[in-house]
């Protein structure tokens, strides 16, 4: 297949997939999910492979087609934040262990590997990329106040530094950022493997209290993600830091290009965490699962993951790739720092945590109430009571104990 034909095929919308024949082997992906160079090479290596971009509402389209048992792809991407939503219907996917996945396990980060496995032990997702986190900070603002990023290890250290700078700059973009990262550092989330709601346990209250403390200390800018004010604040140094995943480096460069050379990256206060990263899966409707597994494992070798990082900033799930000289290049935007090293250290230490199918829906309740606290002044204890009441109603409705 020549490049023009390949790109035309990749440009098909999911609506076009509804009329496709079952000839060949289809692979659904969203834009930016895999290197197009890797996909183009795969179409040459594996006869009949047809990559298709499913466009917007990827999760909804895939769920709809699976439910209707019609026009289902042979191979499909699953976003990290969505994979647990497919766990209740794991029988719709091939168990990758039956295809020999376990022999590849030593090559991949253990916590990422575990994220693709249901509580019953069925593996439906093979790791693509990850989103290890770090502390992005303005070196000039930190220097002006005598704050050393390397001395920030705990959340308390981070907050103390924010208090030192708060007359000049906010340390924190919004409360959701603190809550998200504190939860990502935990081995437990909002629902456990036994379908028990644990969103009122100490680990959740700890994450909530950290966010509220940042609010009470006055070091929070209360700027919501996507606001046009965010890029301006990051450019001027009005907001001196943010905690984000490796992929946020690209967002920072695009949103605040005029602050090139002023930013640096350090370890996440409180410990390693991950935010984002995706998987490839094989559906049970695939007529050649062994061949499909060859495609998946070839696309996700360390060599191809290096290509994915260089092309799209997809941080590898294979530690072997971390040492690649192609990845370990000085970054001018970050003052010549080799930022990959910071994220690689984080990726190796991320805790293993079970993610239930109900996690995104329940987590949104906490986000909404934190926004109420920082934007309309809702009392934090009232917000905590309200989020627990709403969460319990959902838990009862979906049958959680």
Secondary structure, DSSP 8 states (H G I E B T S, - for coil): --HHHHHHHHT--HHHHTT--SSSEEEEE-TTSS-HHHHHHHHHHSTTEEEEE--SSHHHHHHHHHHHTSS--SEEEEETTTGGGGGGGGGGB--GGGGTGGGGGGGS-HHHHHHTB-TTS-B--EE-EE-BEEEEEEHHHHHHTT--GGG--SHHHHHHHHHHHTTT-BSBS-HHHHHHHHHHTSS--SB-TTS-B-TTSHHHHHHHHHHHHHHHHT-B----TT-HHHHHHHHHTSB-EEEEETTHHHHHHHH-GGGTTTEEEE--TTS--B---EEEEEBTT-S-HHHHHHHHHHHTSHHHHHHHHHHH--EES-HHHHT-TTTS--BGGGTTB-HHHHHHHHHTT-------TTHHHHHHHHHHHHHHHHHH---HHHHHHHHHHHHHHHHHHHT--
